[in-house]
Amino acid sequence: MDTTTFTKKSFGVETVEPGLTPPPIPPAETAFAKKPKLAGGKKSKKRDIPEGLWTKCPRCSAMIFDKELDENLKVCPKCTFHFPIRARERIHSLVETCTFEEMDAEMSSVNILKFASYEAKLERDGRATLLKDAVVTGLCKIGEKRAALGVMEFGFMGGSMGAVVGEKLTRLIERATEKELPVVIISASGGARMQEGAFSLMQMAKTSAALAYHAQRFLPYISVLTQSDYGGVMASYASLGDLIVAEPGALIGFAGPRVIKDTTQAELPPGFQTAEFLLEHGLIDAIIPRKEMKSQLIEYLDFLTAGGKAGTAS
Ligand SMILES: [Zn+2]
């Protein structure tokens, strides 16, 4: 009998997931024990499936062919679980081909507080994501409309916001204000980056102020919440959208559920901090599956910029 060797990867809460630009592959993990060899027996024919070909869905346990998962924008075809998706893949799925003009791609963090092991972490996540920090920003076209787009990368230190994330987003918003463009920011973040202390916290005020100037010009801002959005990011630009939408199953809050439960000593309601729960309670405006995100954004941008100049400038 043939022996089949699977390599299992589990997705879900990890900060590192495979992307179009693959991160280093972790040491292989064998999902099924190999058939023991029988002493003196005939050498069995073995069919090896190459590493990284299948992914197990953490919700429905289906084994999904990686190519199928990529083609489906990292959404489980069986149960629609939304796997984490790389920032660059996300951009690719939303903008018109060859229209993304990236800004400040080389801006990188410095260890200003001399925080132990911070540099090593920056380097590790830089290698894994091929980014210099946790956000990619640029001007682009979504449908017919020009827009300023910022996409956070959870795989880079949990999408945390330090000085670089704050500065890149602020420059993006300021450019949008100057060019009279709508802003779309797709967040996935654990919050402010503790390794940069107060410098991280200052980004909350900076990004919020830039958005206030943007709003004074009657320009729209759409905040899209994905994966998990907490702390200083949720307490600043992520919750300031004219429209706040989320992907199914996104986790949204300030402090995490365990902290809240321990502090309040109260039982939390089912579905607490999920996008679905928060839609019911009025924090967000809509839940949009990833595959419909582009068409919905086009519709929103058309609606929000109708009659105005936003999005038509070159
Ligand atoms: Zn599934």
Residues whose N, C-alpha, C, O or C-beta is under 5 A from the ligand:
A	BS01	ZN	C57 R59 C60 A62 C76 K78 C79 T80 F81
